[in-house]
Amino acid sequence: MPDVSRRSLLRAAGVAGAGLLAAPALAACGTSSAAPLRSGRAQISLWTHDPDYIKTFRTAIEDVGLMRGSRFDFGLDITSSAPADIMTRMIAQAVADGNTPDLAGLNVDQFPRVMQSSIAENLFVDLTGTVRPLGDDLLKLSPYSVDGVPYGLESGNAITVLYYRQDLFDTYRVPEDLDTWEDFLEHGARLSTDHKVSVGMISTGDNGSIVNGFLQFLLQRGGGFFDAAGDLILDSPEALEVLEFMTRGVRSGALMALPDPYGSACAAALKSGRLAATAMPNWYNTAGLQANVPEQKGRWRIRTLPRFTGGGHIASTMGGTAFAVLKDKPNSEAALELLRRVYLSREGQILRYRFGGYLPTLASLYEDPELVATEDGYLGGQKAFGIYSAAAADLPLFYQAASMQILSDVLGGQILDALKGRTSPTAALKAGLKAYRQQVKR
């Protein structure tokens, strides 16, 4: 597509995608005349919100083995900003033919902003041909695909497992291998009554945390918000069952209601031993536990999630960040080459696990001898890949749609009302669905 036509489409779609764009920002539009770089020094402009990605990419370009045979000599120009700001600024700059990145880190919650009006198609390199040789071995493309076309490569598998304090489970006689959430909540209610200890947490703070916590359980139960075609599937028995499970857990004290799963209240609950378990993704090991309770090293373990009696999976997922290559730029070919080496090779995925704790997105690596033999010191020397391997093999697929943000906005308050007992789970979901359909006019 000619560059001017592409920018015209971006202009038409930019207000909705960027959200904060004002009309004057759409006025300036030029045409880049620089030729594509085919080899030599490639100074890649990389935008991300997370210092760990910066460290990972900087380490990767200095890794002789990982870069061997490349036509490019990579350097990095880093821009660090909040996830929402990266998306807003990137779209705004693209519309104005301004300074866009070559390689952009896209938080999973922000990606729906480019799923409308062909924004992704006009901004990013189509990765279909890049990922095709990997087939089903490459996981978690669905959250960053539009009409079946992948535009981003996930940084880590973000597998949700159950973290639990082995010492407290032993003290309070909670079996480590409880099979179902129903059994788990029974023990949780007992611990809450007898010892004021909970075995899970539910966010009751900001809208995003509330909805993401609900979605994490819903995906495990076999439900979701949208299907692969982008159609709403929230109006389901699974959604009601999950919200009833959450409200029952909060009411009994088995699940602790916390305003922020990463804030001071959660840290205090962890330090005091009042929170003895929680279902969270693998990254919570470093971002939550090690950050807040380093002194509890050796006391925590992980396992796959207890099952819902009605069915579903033994794992779930929450969060994530994909990297996308901006198309039709002088460095597009070089940026794609860098992304392919760091994100789609065995060596790149192991490097990212070593430096950032990002679980592989290549399914075959869950049987890799080097990773399988890895012992997690914080988890008492547990060989965590024995758990992650089983979980990755049963990980639910997660699909998004352009109206994801609308659904999140109208659903969070309703879920909170149900958790606080101000309405029933049935009424909460009904009200959220009604508000969503009114906004999207379906």
JOWOSUL-V240162 format. One line per field, one symbol per residue. ss: DSSP state (H for helix, E for strand, L for the rest). A space follows every 50 residues. Layout:
# JOWOSUL-V240162
ss = ???
This chain:
# JOWOSUL-V240162
ss = LLHHHHHHHHHHHHHHHHLLLLHHHHLLLLLLLLLLLLLEEEEEEEEELL HHHHHHHHHHHLLHHHHLLLLEEEEEEEEELLHHHHHHHHHHHHHLLLLL LLEEEEEHHHHHHHLLLLHHHHHELLLHHHHHLLHHHELLLHHHEELLEE LLEELLLLEEEEEEEHHHHHHLLLLLLLLEHHHHHHHHHHHHHHHLLELL EEELLLHHHHHHHHHHHHHHHLLLLELLLLLELLLLHHHHHHHHHHHHHH HHLLLEEELLLLLHHHHHHHHHLLELEEEEELLHHHHHHHHHLHHHLLLE EEELLLELLLLLLLLEELLLEEEEEELLLLLHHHHHHHHHHHHLLHHHHH HHHHHHLLLLLEHHHHHLHHHHLLLELLLLLELLHHHHHHHHLLLLLLLL LLLHHHHHHHHHHHHHHHHLLLLLHHHHHHHHHHHHHHHHLL
